[in-house]
Amino acid sequence: MTNRFSGSLIAAVACATLTWTPRPAAAQPPARGRAAAAEPGPVPRMPDGKPDLSGFWSLASLRFDGNLAQGKESEVPYTPLGQAAYKNHDAKDDPTGKCLPPGMPRILHSPFPMQIMQDHDHLAMLFEYQRIWRMIYVDGTPHHQDVDGTFMGDSVGKWEGDTLMIDTVGLNDRTWLDTAGHQHSADLHVIERLTRTGPETIAYEVTIDDPKMYAKPWTHTGTLTPQRATKGLPELLEYFCNDNNVDVEHLTVPTKTGVQ
């Protein structure tokens, strides 16, 4: 498994804009950098006046720590089905142990950095973890009607003042919400809000809406801070889960007579 913990660890804060051809109508923090403390100052803005979210951001700074409940299991609004699924989950069944994509919102739990690239109509999140990217249209494009059962879902965004709201649907049920093993169904609806609160901070909020597994939506909040470079230029390192994946040999395989 190629990752930042086994190679040269470098990162930096950077701002970047990107031009697309519009869609036709119809653990330990990584050694690569350290999270920066918030500093007062004006919010960076795009030429159109919207907050500029672009740059290299530390996902470790969100402090999800792999558990959306943050140690408060008694406050998770389970349905009976959701509670049973969590109670009976087995760590060896973690989908990421089989190199499956982490899904939403778990991709935001990784200690690897994320780059945001932004223009007037689009915002892209580029994740070092598993080399996954998300394209988010903020030009009024509606959800695709034929996108269903995907790992990362179909995401569209809109500006609510200085807050970018991202709405994600079309997800499958083959991922976990977090490393702790909170489950979800294919009815999962994820709502994120990103608010640039200063030159080095983005307030992040994610709401889980899945009526099959949770009696009401529940929300987690955190703060994104920049990833500092120790040397070199800002970049995302190569990561391929299937390369030197040491987890596979520890997984068990169901058989007709039990588990081997």
N, C-alpha and C positions, 0 to 999 in steps of 0.2 A: 504494500500500500504506500504509494508515494505521497508524502505530505510534508508540512513545514517542520515537523518535529525531527525530521531526519536530514534536512538540507539546510542550505543557507537561508537564514530567516531575515527578510527585509521587507519593509513596508513604508508607506508615507501617506500623508494627507495630500490630496491633489484635487483640483477641480477640472472637470472636463465636460465638454459639450459634444454631442454626437448628432449627426444628421442622418435620418432614415428616409427611404422612399415610403411615403404614406401608404397605408393599406387601402386597396381599392374600396370605394364605397360599396355597399351592400351590407470540568477538568482544570488544568492550570492554564492561565492565559498564555498565548503563544510567546516564545522568546523573541519572535520577529519584531515586536514593537511593544510599546506600552500605551495604555489608555491615557489620553490627555485630560487634565482637569478643565472644567468649564471656565471660560474667561468672558468677562463682559465685553460688549461691543455690538455693532450693528449686525443684523442678519444679512448674510450674502444673498444677493438677488440676481435673477436672470434678467436679460434685456427687457422682457415683457413685464417685469415687476414681481413675478412669482418668486418665492424663496428658492434659492439654489441648494439642492440637496446633494449635488455631485461631490465625489471624493472617495477616499478609501476609509472605511469605517470598521472599527473593532466590534465584532459581534459579541465577544467576551464581555464587553462593557455593559451589555444588557443585563448580565447576571441572571440569566434564566437558570443556570446550573442544572439544566436537564430536567427541571421539574416545574411545570406551570403552577402547581399548587403551592410552591415555596414553603413546603413543610406544614401547610394548613389543610390537610386532607379533610378535616371535618367541615370545611367551608366549601368544598367542591359540590356543586348542585347536581349530583348524580340522579339519573333515573334508576330504577332497579336493574335495567339492562346494563347501563353504564357502570354501575357499581360492581356488578358481577363480573363484567369484562375486566375491570381493573384488578379486582381481587384475585382473579384466576389467571392473570397473565403470567408468562414465564419469560425471564430475561433472555433465555436462549432463543426465543422466538423473535427477538428484536429484528425487524426487517433490515435495518442498516447493517447488521452482521452478515447479511447475505448480499451486501453491496447494492441493495435497492435504494432508490432516491429517498431522502428523508421526508419529503412532502412538506406541507404547510400546516402549522407555522414552525415545524421543528427545524427547518433549514436555518432559522434565525437563532437556534440554540448552539450552533457550532462555534468553536473557538477560533475558526479561521476567518480571515477578513472578507469583506464584501466591498465591491466598487459600485458606486451609483453613477450612471451617466444619464444626462437629462437634456432635452430640448423642449421647445414649446408644446409639442404634441405627444411626447413619449418620455417614459422613464424606464431605464433598464437597470436591474440588479444583477450583478455578476458575482457569483459565489466561487471562492476558491474550492470550497468543499464539494467534491464530486464534479467540479467544473460545470455547475448548473447555472443557468441564467433565467431571468424572468423578464418578459416584455410587458409593460403596463401602458396602455393607451390612455391619455388624459385629454383627448380631443373630442369626447362625446361618443366614441365608438362603443356600441353596446356589446354585451356578452355574445360570444358565438353560441348559436343554438345547438350546434352539433358537437360541442366539446363536452365529453362526459367520461368519467372513469379514468382520469389522468392523475399522475402523482403530484404535480405542482398546480393543477387547476388552470382556470381561465381568469385572468385578472384585468380589471379595468379600474381607472381612478378618476377622481374629480377633486377639484380644489374647493375647500370650504374655508374661505378666507385665506389665511396663511397655512392651513392644515391640508395635507394631501390625504384623502381617504381612498383606500384601495379595497375593492370588493372582489373576493375570490370564490368561485363556485366550480362545479365540474370535477370535483375531486373523487378519487376512489377510496376504498376503506382498507387499503393494503399498507398503510403507514400508521405510526403512532404519533400522538401529539407531542410527546417528549420522551426523553430517555427513561423516565420513571415508569412509563407504560400506560399512561392514560390513553384510552381507546377512542375511536370515533367511527361513525358510519359514513356511508356514501352521501348522506344528506348534509355533511359538514359544510358550513358557510363561514368563511373567515373574513373579518373586517379589521383592517389595519388603519392606523392614523399616524402620520409622521408630521411633526411640527418642528421646523428649524427654530430653535430658541436662542441661538447665539452663534458666533463664528466657529465654535467647536463643539456644538451640541445639537442633537436631534432627539426630541422627545418621541418615544415609540409606544404605541398602545395596540394590543391585539385582543380581539374579542372572538371567542369560540361560540358559535351558534349551531347546535346539533340537537334538535329536540328528541331524537331517539335515545341519545346517551346522557343528555344533561337537561334538567327540568327548566333551566333558564340560561341565557347567555352568561358567560363568565369571562372576565377581563384580566389581562396581565399588562403591567406597564414597566418601562425601563428607559434608559438613556443611552443613545449611541454617541460615542466619542471617537475622534480620529485615531487611526493607526499610525504611530510614529515610525519613521525610518531610522534604522541604526546605521545603515550605509547603503550606497547605491541608489537606484531609481525606484519609484513605486511600481509594483507589479503584483500580479497574482501568480503563485507558483503552480507548477504542474501537479495534478492530483488525479490518480486513477486507483479506485478502490480495489480492482481485481489484481493489481500488481502487488505481489508480496502480501496478500491478504492473509494474515496469520489467524484470523477468527474462524475460518472455515473448518479447520481440523478440530476445533473444539465444539462444533455444533453437533447435535444428535439428530438421527434420522429415524422417523417413525417406520415400524415394520408391522407385519401382520400379527406378530406375537408380542409387540410392545415397542420399546425404544432401544436402539443400539448406539 
